[in-house]
Amino acid sequence: MPSAITLERVSKVYRRYGRGRRFATLKSALLTGSLVRHLSPKESFRALDDVSLTVGAGAACGVIGRNGSGKSTLLKLIAGITRPTSGEVRVGGRVSALIELGAGFHPEISGRENVFINGVMLGMSRREIDRRFQEIVEFAEIEDFIEAPVKTYSSGMYLRLGFAVAVHVDPEILIVDEVLAVGDEGFSLKCLDKFAEFKRRGKTILFVSHALSMVERFCDEAVWLDGGRKRMAGDPKRVAQMYLSDVEQAEDAHLAAEDARARQSSAPSGPPPPADREVDREVDREVDREMAGAASPDAADTPPDAPASAVEAPDEEAPAPDVPAQEGPENRPPDDMFEAREGRWGSGIVRIEQVTLEGPQGAAHVFHSGEPMTIRMQVVADRPVGDFAFGISIFSTDGVCCYGTNTRIEEMESNRFDGVGEVAFVIDRLDLVEGTYKVDVAVHKQDGFSYDYHRLLYTFRVKSNTRDVGIYRPRHAWQFSGNIRFKPLQT
């Protein structure tokens, strides 16, 4: 297949603007070739770095990547809007580009006049524009406003008119940036129909999109740019899959760093203050009673309420714990758990030293709906305790409790814990819809007195290809009578 677009080791370097460097005149900088050549790495920015690429004639190629990865710069080089700092760009055929919203439009003149000016800029003759003018206006759906100055247009009207002119130039190569995201649903479908028509006619299409499903469905090939360099090119599904995997790794690292900062800011300034001898003796006596199986009178009358934040706090103040809490003012629990912000509190007699969220491949902060998940806690008891419970809660970012439980609720009667241990809460299927969630973990007495409570200190994100809504995604199936039929989705 002959190539329509070829880039050979193309780089584009921009100067960083700042106070540190000034040229005597622009003319002297251009004459000496020093506008970017003599800049230090700190004074320059490589929007593209040694990119080689070939797009065959008649192919549809999607360019994907994060914001700032060089996608728009690549399109501008191919469209001839700017020139490469080094390397060579070869384009075969007439190019029509829609890269920036309203590019080439003069705000003070009418839509009609702008159609003619824009058409001439894209290589059309006045006769060609006259012949296609009505078709352009009808496609843009602005018949009632075509005589008005374009400065009075909405962003959607700008988009529709610019795209209408670009596609009616009848180019060999159509270049479109993510600007199409501005259009409404109906116009987007019209654009896709026009793309499909161009493909059938053997035109070359190059476009930037963050809609990976569109790239996979529509494109023959895809290019992934990352930090100005070409990371991968080839089959759209494979390229999109690798890109998504890289994005998830970056999200995982970001969430891990955010959680680490949250835990550091909420950590107590030091270990809990040592209890006095009377408190030590009282703790030892309580442990002896618990080890012997004798319940304290207060505990016997206390209902097995869950201390985890998933359970509503009682209206009345809870009875004082048997053992005085080793809490400073900054470590005390809030009065209303459902109004609590992130933090950590507790007596510290039993501590949660480390919490890890784990998926099929190990520690993670990004999961896919339906995957297994394990919340693993490393716990330490400074002395033997017989009254304890472990709890977890999962919250959405808007504060809705998705699920909460503890070992007391699940009728596990504590017996003894001493030293270093591990607790794992295993979820066979994480049936949550796509979104970001927070986790509470806690170890406490069975009457609710906190040993160590970690509030909203652990974050994970759920990804899903299904765009359902809510929080919980139950396992389900649809059933229909024989007279209700669906067509298979087109891929």
Sequence and secondary structure as in RCSB ss.txt:
>XXXX:A:sequence
MPSAITLERVSKVYRRYGRGRRFATLKSALLTGSLVRHLSPKESFRALDDVSLTVGAGAACGVIGRNGSGKSTLL
KLIAGITRPTSGEVRVGGRVSALIELGAGFHPEISGRENVFINGVMLGMSRREIDRRFQEIVEFAEIEDFIEAPV
KTYSSGMYLRLGFAVAVHVDPEILIVDEVLAVGDEGFSLKCLDKFAEFKRRGKTILFVSHALSMVERFCDEAVWL
DGGRKRMAGDPKRVAQMYLSDVEQAEDAHLAAEDARARQSSAPSGPPPPADREVDREVDREVDREMAGAASPDAA
DTPPDAPASAVEAPDEEAPAPDVPAQEGPENRPPDDMFEAREGRWGSGIVRIEQVTLEGPQGAAHVFHSGEPMTI
RMQVVADRPVGDFAFGISIFSTDGVCCYGTNTRIEEMESNRFDGVGEVAFVIDRLDLVEGTYKVDVAVHKQDGFS
YDYHRLLYTFRVKSNTRDVGIYRPRHAWQFSGNIRFKPLQT
>XXXX:A:secstr
  EEEEEEEEEEEEE   SS   S HHHHHHHTTTTTT  GGGEEEEEEEEEEEEETT EEEEE  TTSSHHHHH
HHHHTSS  SEEEEEE S EEEE STTTT  TTSBHHHHHHHHHHHTT  HHHHHHHHHHHHHHHT GGGTTSBG
GGS HHHHHHHHHHHHHHT  SEEEE GGGGGS HHHHHHHHHHHHHHHHTT EEEEE S HHHHHHH SEEEEE
ETTEEEEEE HHHHHHHHHHHHHHHHHHHHHHHHHHHHHHHS SSS     HHHHHHHHHHHHHHHTT   HHHH
HS     STTS   SS     SS     GGGS  S GGG  SEEE  SSEEEEEEEEEETTEE SEEETT  EEE
EEEEEEEEEES  EEEEEEEETTS EEEEEETTTTT     EEEEEEEEEEES   B SEEEEEEEEEE TTS E
EEEEEEEEEEEEE SS   SSB         TT        
